[in-house]
Amino acid sequence: MRDETIQADPALARNEGIPFDRALVDAVRINTPAILRRAGTIAARRSVKKDHQAAWLARAVSMIDLTTLSGDDTPMRVRRLCAKALAPVRADLLEGLGLPDLRCGAVCVYGEMVPVAVDAVAGRIPVAAVSTGFPAGLSPLRLRLAEIEDSVAAGAAEIDIVISRRHVLTGDWQALYDETRAMRDACGAAHMKAILATGELGSLRNVAKASMVCMAAGADFIKTSTGKEGVNATLPVSLVMMRAIRDYGAMTGRKVGYKPAGGISKAKDAITYLALLKEELGDRWLRPDLFRFGASSLLGDIERQLEHHVTGRYSAAYRHAIG
Amino acid sequence: MTVREVFDSMDWGTAPESRAEADAWLDGHGRAFGHWIDGKRQAPGDAFDVLNPATGEVLARVTQGTEAEVAAAVKAARRAQAAWAKRDGHERARVLYAIARGIQRDARLLAVLEVLDTGKPIREARDIDVALAARHFYHHAGHAALLDQTHPGAAPWGVCGQIVPWNFPLLMLAWKVAPALATGNAVVLKPAEWTPLTALAFADICDRAGVPAGLVNVVAGDGATGAALARADIDKLAFTGSTEVGRILRRDTAGRGIGLTLELGGKSPYVVLEDADLDSAVEGLVDAIWFNGGQVCCAGARALVQEGVADAFTAKLRDRMAKLRVGDPLDKSTDMGAMVHPEHKARVEALLARTSGDVHRGTAPDGCFLPPTLVTGLHGADPLMQEEAFGPVLAMTTFRTPAEAVQLANDTNYGLAGSVWSQDIDHALDIAPKIRAGVIWVNGANMLDAAAPFGGMKESGFGREGGVAGLGAYLRPARGPRLKAPAPRRAASGSASDPVDRTPKMYVGGKQARPDGGYTRAVTGPKGTVLGHVGVGNRKDVRNAVEAAEKASSWGSTTAHLRAQILFYLAENLSARRDEFVDRVAAQTGTEGAAEVDLAVRHLFRWAAWADKHDGRVVGVPMGGLALALNRPVGVVAAFASEESPLAGVAQIVGASMALGNRLVLIAPEHAPLSATDLYQVLDTSDVPGGVVNILTGDHAELAPHVAGHLGVDAVWSFSTAGISATIEREAAGNLKRTWVNDGRGRDWSAADDSPWLAAATEVQTVWVPFGV
């Protein structure tokens, strides 16, 4: 089970990207009200109950990038996070569910904390590092690229880069492509997640265009948010990004992963995201090599729901270890 | 399956809604239902089985309504109606509000009952059927409260017979009952025999909401009960159902002077332009054709896709179809439930068997289920492009240009609804109103709301439900005194004083045309003086005039300002020839003619004024964007003019028709046609484009069946003294043209009573334009 849930599928070919083509951007058509309607009705159209709900929530846990990205992070704080990611749910509950080895998808930390995290997880799950002048992405490109290289050298298997929003807002897609491509090159073997900061892109149309350009530049994942924007992951944005992934896949044959981040804190919301994912991209994406939740407080709510499932009693927060 | 196994498979599992409460309700009634008449549940009589189509189980036995039971219900309604109409708007509003609250209170029971009875998925019953039914009563509680201000002096019809279909039993009940009660009518409702349960449950809600006994009656039964209701002593009949049955009802009610509105079938186009958001357009089709298993009159059943994106669109659509879940209607994750009845499933399959297209099917369980189905490679003549399937069957074809999309969209006898998908505002808003259908959704499908008028053009029926336009269907038009047939006139001996023959011809396409039959007849004054001769029109003259009118279609899209200018000019030119027209009116009527001519000038001026003032409205639907109720011209109007007012009456007809963008075939007053024929020259000198007004002379009774039977005529009005109202209504059934007949009643031709004219000369087209966040 550990192999199946945590390791990337060896058959999954990595997205190498494609040359920049302005047509990728020009072909984008987004009808905002229709997107809102679809996103607004998915929760009413799909309902997952009982054992299925427990299994789906466990699946959600296995795809969480358990995250701490605070100015007051310390090595001990990061070690505690890693311990939680390796044992995300109380052992008796996991026994009850028949999923004793359940772990989170990865831990996600600042570059400075990568060595501590790498040491703490000891290869059992990947360490992801946010990089490139996170969260604003406005430090000099030279430094942003060096930051990636340092994190990779320190053992990060995944790099969450932030894109330059100004290139999107000014329509300079070539510049966005070139910069993202350079970051992808700097990542080397590490997988690159491109954070679009969708809350700062102004329109769903820009979200779709930026998604396409980042995938063309070789992103392994596209990710909504840093968690620091005013608006983070939403269902409409997720729908647009999932459909961009689908179109890119139809064009290139490559599967690109999706990571909504920030603002998903309820178990019920996690199920809605997975329902949308299953409908729009398909079952293959319901695995940690193609989907992650960027979240910190979601796990706590899921733990309480799982305790209810196993025991039939509603739980309290203090009954579950903090991360 | 263990949690561990689902963790790997990530299946949906099941999420069944409980049916316990609905079963308890059915058991509480012994699973046997009589009608609800005069506020009391009647004992069950001869009954038929009501099935759950998803399982085949018998849910209950429901009584087949007899002629006597229908009559008893109508009688009870009659008793209750007078007092109800006298209540003030606020009091009626409170009762409607109580019904809305009652629906919300019983929402879950109603939703589950609807699922058991129809096989539709619980999500739809819960989020759409029941929610919109409550919304409809809320909205109409408001109309009741405001009616004195919005429609001062308006009177209800009285007793309304209402026949609703099986696809949205409760929602269609709400669409019928709410406006009827709001305007002061009483109701006898017949639910469909396959799905009578929620109507019977609605009786409980009425009871608790303080609906007076007899105001709402429910008589169950099949088509025979419906026919009995149509024959009964009702004042108005409202029907939602098939075009075939609508036609029968049109014929059977002809000449009775009762109101009739019909909401019938459709084969609605779903146009996808190359600049559309294709994924959203695919998802829109899920709502357009797989909503309620395609058993929706306004289903987007014909996908018309621009050639350049057709392959990509089809691929996306087939992927989406594969993800639709067909099965247990009570499961909250079911997209498509059962077909309503095995007989109906067989009808859909029989139509599908006749197509020559390539059929792609999704999957569905055994039993009364059908899979989502796409049929490609079709051309216009395929039965699937023309006939209503009323099932989950999408017919698809391609087009090259936006103009061709419009042409294909309109290549149907129906005109209920349509969708246009494009991210280009120019394309989308250009095409939307060119589709001749009552409801158009720009970048959407099947959006419905109580404030947005809904109803068809062409053979999809007439009348609107919802909004202000929908109230008109439940208000009785003012009626004048009974018309006396004109005294027969005998020509005195001798001939016309003018030895030169000036027999006017027909006026067709802006030119004078000899009558096809080559016969003329004398026109005499009241004393028998021969005033002249006119041609005797026949069916070929009708054909020629309609053809000319059809060709003048650009009149409907010209600017309102231009139409106003031409009408003002027409009035001015008539005024300039006042003396001549005064003499002619006097000679024909034996009255002093000046008043009639001055009145005609006034009427034309007034209609010139209306040309750019009969505005539509922006409708307050709960959606970001705009829903517009536009007043569109009816098309080709044929009108029989009245002897009562040989010039002013003609001016009313010409003015109303022209001002609102219609083309007219006017049949001159039978015995006093010369003022109408004198108008030829005035029309010629007033820049009226050829074909916009065509004038025939002849015998009204002789011409009526040909005019009303002509499939190119969209509306027939009759103000004739000849008793042709019944003939017109009966013959109009052919293409379900709109009729406005006098039922042998006169009218005050000096009145500026414009609202019925405005209503008759236009049809509301509701255009939904969602936008924004």
HADDOCK unambig.tbl for C-alpha pairs under 7 A between the chains (distance, minus, plus):
assign (segid A and resid 29 and name CA) (segid B and resid 276 and name CA) 6.43 0.50 0.50
assign (segid A and resid 29 and name CA) (segid B and resid 277 and name CA) 4.66 0.50 0.50
assign (segid A and resid 29 and name CA) (segid B and resid 423 and name CA) 6.76 0.50 0.50
assign (segid A and resid 30 and name CA) (segid B and resid 277 and name CA) 5.24 0.50 0.50
assign (segid A and resid 31 and name CA) (segid B and resid 277 and name CA) 5.86 0.50 0.50
assign (segid A and resid 31 and name CA) (segid B and resid 280 and name CA) 6.94 0.50 0.50
assign (segid A and resid 31 and name CA) (segid B and resid 423 and name CA) 6.80 0.50 0.50
assign (segid A and resid 32 and name CA) (segid B and resid 772 and name CA) 6.70 0.50 0.50
assign (segid A and resid 32 and name CA) (segid B and resid 773 and name CA) 6.61 0.50 0.50
assign (segid A and resid 33 and name CA) (segid B and resid 770 and name CA) 6.27 0.50 0.50
assign (segid A and resid 33 and name CA) (segid B and resid 771 and name CA) 5.70 0.50 0.50
assign (segid A and resid 33 and name CA) (segid B and resid 772 and name CA) 6.39 0.50 0.50
assign (segid A and resid 33 and name CA) (segid B and resid 773 and name CA) 6.35 0.50 0.50
assign (segid A and resid 34 and name CA) (segid B and resid 280 and name CA) 5.89 0.50 0.50
assign (segid A and resid 34 and name CA) (segid B and resid 444 and name CA) 6.95 0.50 0.50
assign (segid A and resid 35 and name CA) (segid B and resid 280 and name CA) 6.66 0.50 0.50
assign (segid A and resid 44 and name CA) (segid B and resid 123 and name CA) 6.92 0.50 0.50
assign (segid A and resid 45 and name CA) (segid B and resid 123 and name CA) 6.67 0.50 0.50
assign (segid A and resid 45 and name CA) (segid B and resid 332 and name CA) 6.77 0.50 0.50
assign (segid A and resid 45 and name CA) (segid B and resid 333 and name CA) 5.42 0.50 0.50
assign (segid A and resid 46 and name CA) (segid B and resid 332 and name CA) 6.58 0.50 0.50
assign (segid A and resid 46 and name CA) (segid B and resid 333 and name CA) 4.44 0.50 0.50
assign (segid A and resid 47 and name CA) (segid B and resid 15 and name CA) 6.17 0.50 0.50
assign (segid A and resid 47 and name CA) (segid B and resid 332 and name CA) 5.99 0.50 0.50
assign (segid A and resid 47 and name CA) (segid B and resid 333 and name CA) 5.51 0.50 0.50
assign (segid A and resid 48 and name CA) (segid B and resid 12 and name CA) 6.05 0.50 0.50
assign (segid A and resid 48 and name CA) (segid B and resid 13 and name CA) 6.68 0.50 0.50
assign (segid A and resid 48 and name CA) (segid B and resid 15 and name CA) 6.41 0.50 0.50
assign (segid A and resid 49 and name CA) (segid B and resid 15 and name CA) 5.85 0.50 0.50
assign (segid A and resid 51 and name CA) (segid B and resid 3 and name CA) 5.57 0.50 0.50
assign (segid A and resid 52 and name CA) (segid B and resid 3 and name CA) 6.55 0.50 0.50
assign (segid A and resid 52 and name CA) (segid B and resid 6 and name CA) 6.26 0.50 0.50
assign (segid A and resid 52 and name CA) (segid B and resid 12 and name CA) 6.95 0.50 0.50
assign (segid A and resid 52 and name CA) (segid B and resid 13 and name CA) 6.09 0.50 0.50
assign (segid A and resid 54 and name CA) (segid B and resid 3 and name CA) 6.75 0.50 0.50
assign (segid A and resid 55 and name CA) (segid B and resid 3 and name CA) 5.00 0.50 0.50
assign (segid A and resid 55 and name CA) (segid B and resid 4 and name CA) 6.74 0.50 0.50
assign (segid A and resid 55 and name CA) (segid B and resid 6 and name CA) 5.76 0.50 0.50
assign (segid A and resid 55 and name CA) (segid B and resid 7 and name CA) 4.72 0.50 0.50
assign (segid A and resid 56 and name CA) (segid B and resid 7 and name CA) 6.28 0.50 0.50
assign (segid A and resid 56 and name CA) (segid B and resid 10 and name CA) 6.70 0.50 0.50
assign (segid A and resid 59 and name CA) (segid B and resid 7 and name CA) 5.94 0.50 0.50
assign (segid A and resid 97 and name CA) (segid B and resid 3 and name CA) 6.12 0.50 0.50
assign (segid A and resid 98 and name CA) (segid B and resid 3 and name CA) 6.96 0.50 0.50
assign (segid A and resid 98 and name CA) (segid B and resid 4 and name CA) 5.91 0.50 0.50
assign (segid A and resid 99 and name CA) (segid B and resid 4 and name CA) 6.32 0.50 0.50
assign (segid A and resid 279 and name CA) (segid B and resid 323 and name CA) 6.69 0.50 0.50
